[in-house]
């Protein structure tokens, strides 16, 4: 793949990962107090570490890949944008709708997962390899996870800072003093970590499954 093509392919997603990392750092400032988030600060550290891993993967993976792999990743990224819009809608629904149908958020998540499977199916057909279905599904989930994560951080920013407390531990424990903003922070960070970490695993699995089903239907 030509250098210019590689740059076009990865730069928007690199920028999105950087923006997410910057937003996370802003939300958790002052950082020395963020380590008090339960359990032992991992609520704050986990999404930061995963985003750094995303930066490395997005920069490294498109380098020197074959044309078939590039097509699979490109299809995965394209469908991942559609799935990402679904995840963004899910975040907005969860925050802005005080009363919602019980099926709405799981339904939106289910649509995103199906799209990851479609990415795996199309990626495997483009590459002629079921293994590329797993890669396309994983890549699709990474892209959509970054978009969903950005929506979570945006909603956290709009919610404003947690109420001030003279005790940093209590300020970030939320539950001890009934601080609903802090409880929302912990819940949102856990949701972001889930999207970024579990999403690609689910995307790879569902992408491979769709790819294998697609091959069986052709035989």
C-alpha positions as CSV (number, residue, x, y, z in Angstrom):
1,X,0.0,0.0,0.0
2,X,1.4,3.4,-0.9
3,X,2.5,5.7,1.9
4,X,-0.1,8.3,1.0
5,X,-2.9,5.7,1.0
6,X,-1.7,4.5,4.4
7,X,-1.8,8.0,5.8
8,X,-5.3,8.6,4.5
9,X,-6.4,5.3,5.9
10,X,-5.2,5.9,9.5
11,X,-4.9,9.6,10.2
12,X,-8.6,10.2,11.0
13,X,-8.6,7.3,13.5
14,X,-5.3,8.3,15.0
15,X,-6.7,11.8,15.6
16,X,-9.9,10.4,17.1
17,X,-7.8,8.3,19.5
18,X,-5.7,11.3,20.5
19,X,-8.8,13.4,21.0
20,X,-10.3,10.7,23.3
21,X,-7.0,10.5,25.3
22,X,-6.9,14.3,25.6
23,X,-10.6,14.4,26.7
24,X,-10.0,11.7,29.3
25,X,-7.0,13.6,30.7
26,X,-9.1,16.8,30.9
27,X,-12.0,15.0,32.6
28,X,-9.7,13.4,35.2
29,X,-7.7,16.5,36.1
30,X,-6.1,16.8,38.7
31,X,-4.6,13.4,37.9
32,X,-3.3,12.7,41.4
33,X,-6.8,12.6,42.7
34,X,-8.0,10.4,39.8
35,X,-6.0,7.5,41.2
36,X,-8.5,7.4,44.1
37,X,-11.2,6.1,41.8
38,X,-12.2,2.6,42.7
39,X,-10.7,0.1,42.5
40,X,-7.3,1.6,43.3
41,X,-7.5,4.0,40.4
42,X,-7.9,1.4,37.6
43,X,-11.2,2.9,36.6
44,X,-9.2,5.9,35.4
45,X,-6.0,4.1,34.2
46,X,-7.6,1.3,32.1
47,X,-9.2,3.5,29.4
48,X,-6.0,5.6,29.2
49,X,-3.8,2.4,28.7
50,X,-6.3,1.0,26.1
51,X,-6.3,4.3,24.1
52,X,-2.5,4.3,24.1
53,X,-2.6,0.7,22.7
54,X,-5.1,1.9,20.1
55,X,-2.7,4.6,19.0
56,X,0.0,2.0,18.5
57,X,-2.2,-0.4,16.7
58,X,-3.7,2.2,14.3
59,X,-0.2,3.5,13.5
60,X,1.4,0.1,13.1
61,X,-1.2,-2.2,11.5
62,X,-1.6,-0.4,8.1
63,X,2.2,-0.4,7.5
64,X,3.3,-2.8,4.7
65,X,0.1,-4.8,4.5
66,X,-1.1,-6.5,1.3
67,X,-3.8,-5.2,-0.9
68,X,-6.4,-7.9,0.3
69,X,-5.8,-7.0,3.9
70,X,-6.1,-3.3,3.1
71,X,-9.5,-3.9,1.5
72,X,-10.6,-5.9,4.6
73,X,-9.5,-3.1,6.9
74,X,-11.0,-0.4,4.7
75,X,-14.4,-2.2,4.7
76,X,-14.2,-2.7,8.4
77,X,-13.5,0.9,9.0
78,X,-16.3,2.1,6.7
79,X,-18.9,-0.1,8.4
80,X,-17.3,0.7,11.8
81,X,-18.3,4.4,11.2
82,X,-21.9,3.3,10.7
83,X,-21.8,1.2,13.9
84,X,-20.1,4.1,15.7
85,X,-23.1,6.3,14.9
86,X,-25.3,3.7,16.4
87,X,-23.2,3.6,19.6
88,X,-23.2,7.4,19.7
89,X,-27.0,7.3,19.5
90,X,-27.0,4.7,22.3
91,X,-25.0,7.0,24.6
92,X,-27.2,10.0,23.9
93,X,-30.3,8.0,24.5
94,X,-29.0,6.7,27.8
95,X,-28.1,10.3,29.0
96,X,-30.8,12.4,27.5
97,X,-33.9,10.2,27.8
98,X,-34.9,9.8,31.5
99,X,-37.6,7.3,30.5
100,X,-36.9,5.0,27.6
101,X,-38.1,1.6,26.3
102,X,-36.2,-1.2,28.1
103,X,-35.2,-2.7,24.8
104,X,-33.8,0.5,23.2
105,X,-30.2,0.5,24.5
106,X,-29.7,-3.3,24.1
107,X,-31.3,-3.1,20.7
108,X,-28.9,-0.3,19.5
109,X,-26.0,-2.3,20.8
110,X,-27.2,-5.4,19.0
111,X,-27.4,-3.4,15.7
112,X,-23.8,-2.3,16.2
113,X,-22.7,-5.9,16.8
114,X,-24.5,-7.1,13.7
115,X,-22.7,-4.4,11.7
116,X,-19.4,-5.7,13.0
117,X,-20.4,-9.1,11.7
118,X,-21.3,-7.6,8.3
119,X,-17.9,-6.0,8.3
120,X,-16.4,-9.4,8.9
121,X,-18.4,-11.0,6.1
122,X,-17.6,-8.3,3.6
123,X,-13.9,-8.2,4.7
124,X,-13.6,-12.0,4.3
125,X,-15.1,-11.9,0.8
126,X,-12.9,-9.0,-0.3
127,X,-9.8,-10.9,0.9
128,X,-11.0,-14.4,0.1
129,X,-10.0,-15.5,3.6
130,X,-12.3,-16.1,6.7
131,X,-9.4,-15.0,8.9
132,X,-9.7,-11.5,7.4
133,X,-13.3,-11.5,8.6
134,X,-12.1,-11.6,12.2
135,X,-9.7,-8.7,11.4
136,X,-12.3,-6.7,9.7
137,X,-14.8,-7.2,12.5
138,X,-12.1,-6.2,15.1
139,X,-11.2,-3.1,13.2
140,X,-14.8,-2.2,12.7
141,X,-15.4,-2.5,16.5
142,X,-12.3,-0.4,17.2
143,X,-13.5,2.4,15.0
144,X,-17.0,2.4,16.4
145,X,-15.7,2.0,19.9
146,X,-13.6,5.2,19.5
147,X,-16.7,7.0,18.4
148,X,-18.8,5.7,21.2
149,X,-16.1,6.6,23.7
150,X,-15.9,10.1,22.3
151,X,-19.7,10.5,22.9
152,X,-19.3,9.3,26.5
153,X,-16.5,11.8,27.2
154,X,-18.5,14.6,25.6
155,X,-21.5,13.8,27.8
156,X,-19.3,13.7,30.9
157,X,-17.8,17.1,29.9
158,X,-21.3,18.6,29.4
159,X,-22.4,17.2,32.8
160,X,-19.8,19.4,34.5
161,X,-17.3,18.7,37.3
162,X,-18.2,16.8,40.4
163,X,-19.1,18.7,43.5
164,X,-16.1,20.0,45.4
165,X,-15.1,18.1,48.6
166,X,-12.3,18.8,51.0
167,X,-11.5,15.0,51.0
168,X,-10.3,13.8,47.5
169,X,-11.1,10.2,48.4
170,X,-14.8,11.1,49.2
171,X,-14.9,13.3,46.1
172,X,-14.1,10.4,43.9
173,X,-15.9,7.7,45.9
174,X,-19.3,9.3,45.1
175,X,-21.3,6.5,46.8
176,X,-20.0,7.5,50.2
177,X,-21.5,11.0,50.0
178,X,-24.2,10.5,47.4
179,X,-22.4,12.5,44.7
180,X,-24.4,11.5,41.6
181,X,-21.9,13.3,39.3
182,X,-19.0,11.2,40.6
183,X,-21.1,8.1,40.3
184,X,-21.8,9.0,36.7
185,X,-18.1,9.5,36.2
186,X,-17.3,6.0,37.4
187,X,-20.1,4.4,35.4
188,X,-19.1,6.3,32.2
189,X,-15.4,5.4,32.5
190,X,-16.4,1.7,33.0
191,X,-18.6,1.9,29.9
192,X,-15.8,3.5,27.9
193,X,-13.4,0.7,28.9
194,X,-16.0,-1.9,28.0
195,X,-16.4,-0.4,24.5
196,X,-12.7,-0.1,23.9
197,X,-11.7,-3.5,25.3
198,X,-14.6,-5.9,24.9
199,X,-15.9,-4.4,21.7
200,X,-12.9,-5.5,19.5
201,X,-13.0,-9.0,21.0
202,X,-16.7,-9.3,20.2
203,X,-16.1,-7.7,16.8
204,X,-13.4,-10.3,16.0
205,X,-15.6,-13.2,17.1
206,X,-18.8,-12.1,15.3
207,X,-16.8,-11.1,12.2
208,X,-15.3,-14.6,12.1
209,X,-18.6,-16.2,12.6
210,X,-20.3,-14.2,9.8
211,X,-17.3,-14.9,7.6
212,X,-17.6,-18.7,8.2
213,X,-21.4,-18.6,7.7
214,X,-20.9,-16.7,4.5
215,X,-18.4,-19.4,3.2
216,X,-20.8,-22.2,4.2
217,X,-23.7,-20.6,2.3
218,X,-21.6,-20.4,-0.8
219,X,-20.4,-24.0,-0.7
